[in-house]
């Protein structure tokens, strides 16, 4: 018989190490348990409170959770809502742990995937209120993807795997793309598992088939699913072939997601293509993205489905996504989209379909970035660093000469500019250089940029 221990407002739960957490209200439920808002030592926390019958190895699970608390978040990464405190044993027939609370402006990824949710009305008897969710900009969406990848790179670099990657594991700030990874209680040293298999639709095929347990390689498959759902708002394996099953029984799930998984955009097999009227998001959004992103998903869900060692690693995803963020064009007429939606009249020149403006490009490292007012260069572009958040340069308009644009040096290094006539000059921090076709900038450490024509 299942033993579910629900808590109510005012209940007190003793915390290992001292003190009590006071329950304020329930804020969510899932397959493993209930999440409550609690107050402990004057601060608000989320208490994840387990259904005792849902933890297959409670003793080992608790010990691993305690170890994660002692270790702290991987590389002190602030993107994790990491477990902070365990509750004592013996007070209740179950236990839980405290973690930080996501700020109100953060939205869980499942809501972004659905694009809306229904909120109970303030007055009983009134209709439910539809609340819509979306990113405020393409830049925020891509930045969220980069943050998700960066978090899992941090986790894997310390020898741990998440093991239960799914859309409900992320809170996202839709304004700036900052991400908080929650439900970190399932994190375990790579190669170890405490009964967690994963979430349907996100699990690697080998886990669905029962021939493997969660590890870094299965995390990488799940990460590709998360990114695909974030960008395409679709399931990478749900197309015509899956719809023919009508009802997805366990046997059908095993077939379509374990034994015979087929990517909806597999270039060599069209049996599972998205169906118009059902998978419209996938049909509409797939060709919006540059070829290098589509190729990454094709690799993830063709070779990566069959051969775990060929799955895209986090560092490579990060490079691709940084390149994708650089591919966003902000035209002066207000149109904001990827360069794929602009006409390419010349090799390195785009033309806006709305206003006809020409957009030139700059090559940095292996990236081609469109040049527009407000374009920001990040440290990962101009230096040999992983930092994709620190701005080191920006395209600005000359205050005294409207229509003349330049690149401002916001880094701490002196750049060297080489003009088309081969003349050179230093660009100190805070200084700038006007944009000319053929202009080259040496950022140092062998990193150069060139304005292309």
C-alpha positions in Angstrom: 0.0 0.0 0.0 1.4 3.4 -1.0 2.3 5.7 1.8 2.0 9.4 0.8 2.8 11.9 3.5 1.2 15.2 2.6 2.2 18.3 4.6 0.0 21.3 5.3 0.7 24.9 6.0 2.3 25.4 9.4 3.8 21.9 9.6 7.4 21.8 10.8 10.0 19.5 9.4 13.3 19.1 11.2 16.5 19.7 9.2 19.6 17.6 9.5 22.2 19.8 11.1 19.7 21.7 13.2 16.5 23.8 13.1 13.1 23.4 11.5 11.6 24.3 8.1 8.1 25.6 8.3 5.7 24.7 5.5 4.0 27.6 3.7 2.2 26.0 0.8 2.4 23.3 -1.9 3.9 24.6 -5.1 4.0 21.5 -7.3 3.8 17.7 -7.6 5.6 15.2 -9.8 6.3 11.5 -10.1 8.7 11.4 -7.2 6.9 13.6 -4.7 5.6 17.0 -3.7 7.3 20.4 -3.7 6.5 22.8 -0.9 7.5 26.4 -0.3 9.1 26.5 3.2 10.9 29.0 5.4 14.1 27.9 7.1 16.4 30.2 9.1 14.6 33.3 7.8 14.9 32.3 4.1 12.5 30.8 1.6 13.4 27.4 0.1 11.7 24.7 -1.9 11.3 21.4 -0.1 11.1 18.4 -2.3 9.2 15.8 -0.3 9.4 12.2 -1.6 6.7 9.6 -2.0 8.5 6.8 -0.1 7.2 4.1 -2.5 8.7 5.9 -5.5 12.4 5.7 -4.4 13.7 2.2 -5.4 16.9 2.4 -3.3 16.1 4.9 -0.5 19.2 4.3 1.6 21.6 4.6 -1.4 19.6 7.5 -2.8 19.7 9.4 0.4 23.5 8.8 0.8 24.1 10.1 -2.7 22.0 13.1 -2.0 24.0 13.8 1.1 27.2 13.5 -0.9 25.9 16.0 -3.5 25.1 18.5 -0.7 28.7 18.1 0.6 30.2 18.5 -2.9 28.2 21.5 -3.8 27.1 22.6 -7.2 29.6 21.5 -10.0 32.3 24.2 -10.4 30.1 26.5 -8.2 27.8 27.0 -11.2 25.0 29.3 -10.3 22.8 27.7 -13.0 22.0 24.9 -10.6 19.3 25.0 -7.9 21.5 22.6 -6.0 20.4 20.6 -2.9 21.2 22.5 0.3 19.9 20.6 3.3 18.5 17.2 4.1 15.6 16.6 6.4 16.2 14.3 9.4 15.3 10.6 9.4 12.6 9.2 11.6 10.3 12.3 12.0 8.1 11.1 9.1 8.0 7.9 7.1 9.8 9.8 4.3 12.4 12.5 3.8 13.2 15.4 1.5 15.7 18.2 0.9 15.8 21.9 0.6 16.9 23.8 -2.5 16.6 27.4 -3.7 13.4 28.8 -5.1 13.3 30.0 -8.7 12.3 33.7 -8.9 8.8 34.6 -10.1 10.0 35.8 -13.5 11.4 32.4 -14.3 9.2 30.0 -16.4 9.6 26.2 -16.5 10.6 24.9 -19.9 7.5 22.7 -20.3 5.3 25.9 -20.3 7.5 27.5 -23.0 7.1 24.3 -25.0 3.3 24.4 -24.7 3.4 28.2 -25.1 0.6 28.6 -22.5 -1.0 27.3 -19.3 -4.3 27.7 -17.6 -4.5 29.7 -14.3 -7.3 29.3 -11.8 -9.5 32.4 -11.5 -9.4 34.5 -8.4 -13.2 34.2 -8.1 -14.8 30.8 -8.0 -17.1 30.2 -10.9 -15.2 32.4 -13.3 -13.5 30.9 -16.4 -9.8 29.9 -16.2 -7.3 32.4 -17.3 -5.0 31.5 -20.2 -1.4 32.6 -19.6 0.9 32.7 -22.6 4.6 32.1 -22.5 7.3 33.0 -25.0 10.9 34.3 -25.2 11.1 38.1 -25.5 13.8 37.7 -28.2 15.6 35.2 -30.3 18.8 36.2 -28.5 17.2 35.2 -25.1 16.1 31.9 -26.6 19.6 31.0 -27.9 21.2 32.3 -24.7 19.0 29.9 -22.7 20.2 27.0 -24.9 23.8 28.0 -24.3 23.2 28.2 -20.6 21.6 24.8 -20.5 24.6 23.3 -22.4 27.1 25.1 -20.2 25.4 23.8 -17.0 25.7 20.2 -18.2 29.2 20.7 -19.4 30.1 21.8 -15.8 28.3 18.7 -14.4 30.0 16.3 -16.7 33.5 17.8 -16.2 33.2 16.9 -12.5 32.4 13.3 -13.4 28.6 13.3 -12.7 25.6 12.8 -14.8 22.1 14.2 -14.4 20.2 11.0 -15.4 16.7 12.5 -15.6 16.9 15.3 -18.2 13.5 16.6 -19.2 11.7 19.9 -19.8 10.5 20.2 -16.3 14.0 20.3 -15.0 14.6 23.9 -16.2 13.4 27.3 -15.1 14.2 30.0 -17.7 14.2 33.8 -17.6 12.5 34.7 -20.9 14.0 38.2 -20.9 17.7 37.3 -20.8 17.9 33.6 -21.2 19.3 32.8 -17.8 18.6 29.2 -16.7 18.2 27.5 -13.4 18.5 23.7 -13.4 16.4 22.0 -10.8 15.6 18.4 -9.6 19.3 17.9 -9.1 18.7 15.1 -6.5 19.0 12.5 -9.3 22.6 13.6 -10.1 25.0 10.8 -9.5 28.7 9.9 -10.3 28.9 8.8 -13.9 28.4 5.0 -14.0 26.3 4.8 -10.8 22.5 4.7 -10.8 20.0 4.6 -7.9 16.9 3.5 -9.8 16.2 6.6 -12.0 15.7 5.7 -15.6 14.6 9.0 -17.1 11.5 10.7 -18.6 9.6 9.3 -21.5 10.5 11.0 -24.8 13.8 12.2 -23.3 15.4 8.9 -22.6 18.1 7.5 -24.9 16.9 4.5 -26.9 19.3 2.1 -25.1 17.7 3.0 -21.8 14.2 2.5 -23.2 15.3 -0.9 -24.4 16.6 -1.7 -21.0 20.2 -2.5 -22.1 21.9 0.5 -20.5 21.6 2.7 -17.4 21.8 6.5 -17.4 25.3 8.0 -17.8 27.0 10.9 -19.5 26.4 9.5 -23.0 22.6 9.1 -22.3 22.6 12.6 -20.9 24.0 13.8 -24.2 21.1 12.2 -26.1 18.6 13.8 -23.7 20.4 17.2 -24.0 19.8 17.0 -27.8 16.1 16.3 -27.2 15.9 19.3 -24.8 17.5 21.6 -27.4 15.3 20.3 -30.2 12.2 20.9 -28.2 13.4 24.3 -27.2 14.0 25.5 -30.8 11.4 23.4 -32.8 8.7 23.0 -30.1 8.3 19.4 -31.3 9.3 15.8 -30.4 12.3 14.7 -32.6 10.9 11.2 -32.9 7.1 11.9 -33.2 6.0 11.9 -36.8 3.8 10.0 -39.2 5.1 6.6 -38.1 4.3 7.2 -34.4 0.9 8.7 -35.1 -0.2 5.5 -36.9 -0.1 3.8 -33.5 -3.0 6.0 -32.3 -2.5 5.0 -28.7 1.1 4.8 -27.4 1.0 1.7 -25.2 4.2 0.6 -23.4 4.9 -1.8 -26.3 4.5 1.0 -28.9 6.7 3.3 -26.9 9.4 0.6 -26.7 9.1 0.2 -30.5 9.1 3.9 -31.5 11.5 5.3 -28.8 13.7 2.2 -28.2 13.9 -0.4 -30.8 12.9 1.5 -34.0 13.5 5.2 -33.3 13.4 7.4 -36.4 14.1 11.1 -36.6 11.3 13.1 -38.2 13.9 14.8 -40.5 16.1 11.8 -41.2 17.5 12.7 -44.7 17.6 9.0 -45.7 14.2 7.8 -44.4 11.0 9.8 -44.7 8.6 7.3 -43.1 8.3 9.4 -39.9 8.0 12.9 -41.4 6.0 15.5 -39.4 2.3 15.6 -40.3 0.7 18.8 -41.4 -2.0 19.9 -38.9 -0.4 17.9 -36.1 3.3 18.8 -36.1 3.1 22.3 -37.6 5.7 23.7 -35.3 8.4 21.3 -36.6 7.3 22.0 -40.2 7.4 25.8 -39.8 10.5 26.1 -37.7 12.9 23.5 -39.1 14.1 25.5 -42.2 14.2 28.7 -40.2 17.5 27.6 -38.6 20.9 27.6 -40.4 22.2 24.4 -42.0 24.9 23.9 -39.3 22.2 23.7 -36.6 20.0 21.3 -38.7 23.0 19.2 -39.4 23.8 19.0 -35.7 20.3 17.7 -35.0 20.5 15.2 -37.9 23.7 13.8 -36.5 22.2 13.7 -33.0 19.1 11.7 -34.0 20.7 9.5 -36.7 24.2 8.5 -35.8 23.7 9.5 -32.2 20.7 7.3 -31.9 22.6 4.2 -33.0 26.1 5.0 -31.6 26.2 6.7 -28.2 29.9 7.6 -28.7 29.0 9.8 -31.7 26.7 12.1 -29.8 27.6 15.7 -29.8 29.6 16.7 -26.8 28.7 19.8 -24.7 31.7 21.9 -25.9 30.7 21.4 -29.5 27.0 22.3 -28.8 28.3 25.4 -27.1 30.3 26.4 -30.1 27.4 25.8 -32.5 25.0 27.8 -30.3 27.3 30.7 -29.9 27.6 30.7 -33.7 23.8 30.6 -33.9 23.5 33.6 -31.7 25.9 35.5 -34.0 23.7 34.5 -36.9 20.7 36.6 -35.7 20.2 39.8 -37.7 18.7 42.9 -36.1 17.8 45.0 -39.1 17.3 48.8 -38.7 13.7 48.4 -39.9 12.9 46.3 -36.8 13.0 42.8 -38.4 14.9 40.3 -36.2 15.5 36.8 -37.4 18.2 34.4 -38.6 20.2 35.2 -41.7 18.4 32.3 -43.4 15.3 34.6 -43.7 17.3 37.3 -45.6 18.1 37.2 -49.3 21.8 36.4 -50.0 22.5 38.4 -53.1 26.2 38.3 -52.9 28.5 35.8 -51.2 28.8 37.7 -47.9 26.0 40.2 -48.1 22.4 39.8 -47.0 19.5 42.0 -48.0 16.5 42.5 -45.8 13.3 41.3 -47.5 11.3 44.0 -45.6 13.2 47.2 -46.3 15.9 46.2 -48.7 18.8 47.2 -46.5 22.2 45.5 -47.0 23.7 43.6 -44.1 27.5 43.0 -44.3 29.2 40.2 -42.4 32.3 39.9 -40.3 34.3 36.7 -40.0 35.6 35.9 -36.4 37.4 32.6 -35.8 35.2 30.1 -37.8 32.0 32.2 -37.5 30.3 34.6 -39.9 28.5 37.3 -37.9 26.1 39.8 -39.6 27.0 43.4 -38.7 24.2 45.6 -37.4 23.9 48.4 -34.8 23.9 46.9 -31.3 25.7 43.7 -32.3 27.7 42.5 -29.2 31.0 40.7 -29.3 31.6 38.4 -26.4 34.8 37.2 -24.8 34.5 33.8 -26.4 34.6 35.6 -29.8 37.6 37.8 -29.2 39.7 35.7 -26.8 40.5 32.1 -26.3 38.0 31.8 -23.5 34.7 30.0 -22.8 33.0 33.1 -21.5 29.9 33.8 -23.6 28.5 36.4 -21.2 31.1 39.1 -20.9 30.8 41.7 -23.7 34.1 42.8 -25.2 32.9 44.8 -28.2 29.8 46.4 -29.7 28.8 47.9 -33.1 27.7 51.5 -32.4 26.7 54.5 -34.5 28.9 57.6 -34.5 27.2 60.3 -32.4 28.5 63.1 -34.6 28.1 61.4 -37.9 24.8 59.5 -38.3 25.0 56.5 -40.6 28.6 55.9 -39.8 29.2 52.8 -37.7 32.2 51.5 -35.8 33.3 48.7 -33.4 33.9 49.9 -29.8 36.5 48.0 -27.8 34.9 47.1 -24.5 37.6 44.6 -23.5 40.7 45.2 -21.3 43.0 44.5 -24.2 44.5 46.7 -27.0 43.3 45.7 -30.4 45.2 46.3 -33.6 43.2 47.5 -36.7 44.4 47.1 -40.2 42.6 49.2 -42.9 42.2 48.3 -46.6 45.0 50.6 -47.5 47.3 48.5 -45.2 47.6 51.3 -42.6 47.4 50.2 -39.0 46.4 51.7 -35.7 45.9 50.6 -32.1 42.4 50.4 -30.6 42.7 50.8 -26.8 40.0 49.8 -24.3 37.1 52.3 -24.7 38.2 53.3 -28.1 36.7 52.4 -31.5 37.4 51.9 -35.1 35.1 52.8 -38.1 33.8 49.9 -40.1 35.2 49.6 -43.6 34.9 46.6 -46.1 38.2 44.8 -45.8 38.9 46.1 -42.3 40.8 43.6 -40.2 41.1 43.5 -36.4 43.7 41.6 -34.5 42.3 40.9 -31.0 45.5 39.1 -29.9 46.4 35.5 -29.2 46.1 34.8 -32.9 42.4 35.8 -33.1 41.4 38.0 -36.0 38.3 39.4 -37.6 37.6 40.7 -41.1 34.8 42.7 -42.6 33.7 40.7 -45.7 32.2 41.9 -49.0 
